[in-house]
Amino acid sequence: MSDASSADLEGRLPDGTGVVVLGAINVDMVVGGAALPAPGETVVGGTFAMHQGGKGGNQAVAAARALRGGPCEGSVAIVGAVGDDAFGREALDALRAEGIDCGHVLVREGVATGVALIAVDRVGENQIAVAPGANATLGPADVEAALRSLLGPESILLASLEVPVDAVLAAAFVARRAGARFVLNPAPAGDVPLALVRLATHVTPNALELDTLVPEFAGDPARAVRRLAETDRELRVAVTLGPRGVLAFGPDLDRTFAALEVTPVDTVGAGDAFNGALAAALAEGRPFVEAVRRGRTAGGLATQRPGAREAMPMRAEIDRAPEPR
């Protein structure tokens, strides 16, 4: 979609349709190819690159690409905040170029856009440190004002935790009142209020985040996911387990999906690809089992390219990827 046509979408997302993403918008500064440093260690080597990032921005792009060419193409919006600096302007331009409605992204004067410092080693493992900048200024009132005009009964709200948790909690209440489904990606791992989990219709942790949510069953995803589901018997949970696939549990599903058979190049964007594609599939009316399958496929495909945002797969790639044997 061209910049001009995406600009026409600003503030005009079809009522009650599409994916609305709440999350961070960052610039990623990446050193790749060197060993990951231990505490106190300086590692020399590798190459440097700068990319668009942030879990919110990445997940919005993943959803937009997963919808492109389908019946819900162009129905993705993002709610977030950037600084009034060059990084912020570039971030918004990049999102609009993907056909994403940025009409509810706040531009904060005198505040820096969020930045992530990422190290990726030769086998694709990574370490990430984030300076949230404008992302940390997003408050409940900001989110409520934006979501009241975006969410309807057919909407999917996808939120992660690189923005203040009280803003995410406010968003969850708006989604509940609107009758929208709320996909909570509890990342990065940290203290997550139980009330937030209870407001979610879907929760998508990785193994570490699941351990944080259910510490009494740390290291035992099968038992942990069942304990998590006790908060709401209608809750659907999808736990991403890297090369072990995805464990999905809910009232209509209890199984593990094998991982895509790939050799990872860079795992940074895999979780965001999973979440964006899963939310896109739900927005198209696909059942949970199919949404998980498409998310699993998108996450695996994303590990095949360097970078996070750039690695988000297109709809056609997800459609034609073979099922693991």
N, C-alpha and C positions, 0 to 999 in steps of 0.2 A: 504494500500500500504506500502511496506517495506521501510526502510531508503535507502537501496541500489537502489531500483527502482526509488525512488523520486529523489535521487542524479543524476540519469541519465537524469532527466528532465531539469537540470539547463541550462538556456539560450536557450532551444530548444522547447519552447512552439509552437505548430503548428501555422503557419502564418495565421492571420485573424480569429482565433477561440478563445474561452475561455473567462474567466473572469480575468481581471487585476485589482488588488486592490491597491490603493494608500492610505496609512494611517499609523497611529502610531503602533509601536510594543513596548509593555510595559510588566512589571511584576506587577501583582496585589497583594497587601498585604491587606487582608480582615479580619476585625473583625465582626463576625456575632452573632446575638442573643441578643445584648444589645440595649437599647433605643438609638435613634439618638440624639447626643448632641445638645443643643441649643448653640448660640454664647457665648463663655466664659465658657461653662460648661464642666466638666470632668465626663465621664460616665464609671463606672467600671463594668466589666462583659463580657460575650460573649466568643467566641472562635476565635483563630487566624489560618489563612491558607494562603498559598502563591500559586498563580496561574499565568499562562501565560495570557496576556491580550493585551490591546491596541485595539482601534476600527479597525485599519487595520488588525492586526493579527486575531482578532475575526471574522471579516467579511470574510477574506480569508478562514478560517477554515469552517465557515458556508457554504460558496459557495462550497468548496471542498467536504464536506459531502453531500450536496444536489445534487451534480453531481455524487457521487460515485455509480457505478453500472449502470450508464446511458451512452449514446453515447458520452458525453463530459467529462467523468471521466479523471482526471489527467491534465486538461487544466486550471489550476488556477495559476497565478503568483502574487507575491507581490512586490511592490516597496516601500522602506522605509529605515530606518537607525537604527542601534543599536550601543552601545558602545563596546569597546574592553575589556569587562569584563565578569565575569562568567555569569551574567544575560543575556548578549547578546548571548553568545555561547549557553546557554540553550534555549533561545528563538528561535534561528535558528534551533536547533535540533528538537524542538517541531513542528515547521512549516513543516520541511522536512518530519517528520514522518507522516504528514497528506497528503503527496503527493504534496505539494505546491512548485513551482519553486521559490527559494530564491536567484537566481543568480544575481538579481538586488537590493538586500539589501546591503547598504553600511555599513561598519564597521569603525566607527570613533575612531581613536586613542586618548587616553586621555580624552574621553568623557563618561559619564555614560549612560547606557541604561535607557530609560524612566521608571518611577515608578508611579503607581496609588495607593493611599491610600483610601480604601473603607470601609464604615460602612454600615451594613445591619441589620435592626431590625427584630423583630419576625414575622412581617407580610410581609416581603419582600421588604419594601421601603428602599431606599439607599441614601447615600451621598458620593460623590467622589471628591478627590483632586488629581491633576496630576502634577508631575514634569517631563516635557517633555524630558529632557536630549538630547540624540542624535536625537530624532525626530525633534527638533527645528533647527537642522543644515541642513535639507533637502532643497535644493535650486532649482530654475527653471532649471538650467543647468543639475543638477543631474537627474531630472525627465525627461527632454526632451531626454537625452541620453538613458535612460532606455526604454522609451515608444516607441521610433522610431523603436525598434526591436521587440516590443511586440504587438503593436496594428495593426489591419487590419479592413476591412469593416464589418466583422462578430463579432468583439470583443465587449465586454462590459467593460468599465472603470467605476469602483466604487470608489469614493473618499469621505473621510470625512475630518473634519477640526481640527484634533489634530496634524496636520503638518502645516507649514506656508502656509498662503492663497496664496502667490505669487507662491508657488510650485504647488498648486492645479490649479491655473489659467493657468499656463504654461501647465499643463497636459491636461486641457480642450481644449486649442488651438491645441495640438498635436492630441487629439481625433477627433476634428473637421476636421483637415487636412486628417486624416486617414479614415474618414467616419465611425468611431466607434460610438456607442451609449455611452453617458456619464450620469451615475447615480450619482447625487450629493446628499449626505447625509449631510445636513448642521448642523452637530453636532460636538462639543457642540455649543450651541446657542451663537451667537455673531454677529459682523458686517460682513455681507456677501456682497461683491461687486455685484451690479446688473449685471455687465458684466459676472460674473460667472454663475448666474442663466440663463442668456440668451444663454450661451454656452451649457447648460445641455439639454438633451432630456428627462430626468426623474429627479424629485426632491422628496426627501423622508424625510420631517421633522416630528418631533413629534409636539404635540400641542404647547409647549413652543417655539420651534424653528420656527414654523409657525407664532406665534405672533411676534417674532423678525423680520422675513422677511416682514410681512405685519402688522405693528403696528396699523395702522388706523382701522383694523378690529380684534384687539386682543379679544380673547374669542368667536369669531364667525367663526369657521373653514370653514363653507360652503361659506360664503362671501369672506373670506381671500383666499381660494384656487382658487376661480374664478378670483380675482384680480391678484394673482400670475400668473395664466395662461395667463393673458393679455400680459405678456412679450413675449410670443411666442404661437401662437394658436396651434402649434403641441406639446407643452409641456405636459407631463403627470406627475401628482402629486399624491403621495400617502402619506396621513397623518396618522401616527399611533397615536391612541387615547386611548391606554391602554385597560381597560375593555369595552370601548365603540366601540372597533373594529378599522377599517381602512376606512378612507374616501378617495376614489379614484376618480380622475377627469382627463379628457383628451378628445381629439376629438372623441374617441370611447368608452368612459366610464364615467358614473356619478352615483355613488352609494356608499353606506356604507356597508362594509362587517362586519358582526357580529363577535365579538371576540370568540375565542375558549372557551368552557365552562370548565374552570380550576380554581383551587384554587392556587394562586401563592405561591411559596416557596422563590424565589429570582428573582427579575425583572432586575438585572444588565445587562444581555446579550440579553434581548428580542429585542431591536432595532437592534443590530448587526445581530442576527439570521434572522430578517425580511429582512434586506438589502442584506445579503449574499444569502439567498434563492431566493429573487426576482431577483437578478443579474444572478444567476444560471439558473433560469427558462427562462429569456430573452436570455441567451446564447444558450439554447437548442431550441430556435425558438418559444417558447410559446407566445401567445398573452398577452397583458398587464393585462387583467382581470384574466387570470390564474396565471400569475406571482405574482399579488397582493394576490390572494388566497393562493398560496403556501408560500409566505412571511408571511402572517397573521398566517398561521398554524405553521410555524417554530418558529415565535416569541412567540406564546402561549405555544408551547411545551418547549421552552427554560426556561420558568418561573417555570417549574416543578422540576428543579434540582438546587442545590446550585452551585454557581460559574458562570462565564460567558463563558469562552472557553469550559469548560467541558460540559456545558449544550446545546451546539449546536446540533440539532437533525440530525440523519442520513436520507438519502433519503427514506428508507423504512418506517420510522416513519411518515414522511410527507405524503407519499402515502396512508398509511392506517388510518390516523387520520380522525375521522368522522366530517362531516360538522355540524356547530352549527344549532340547531333547529330554 
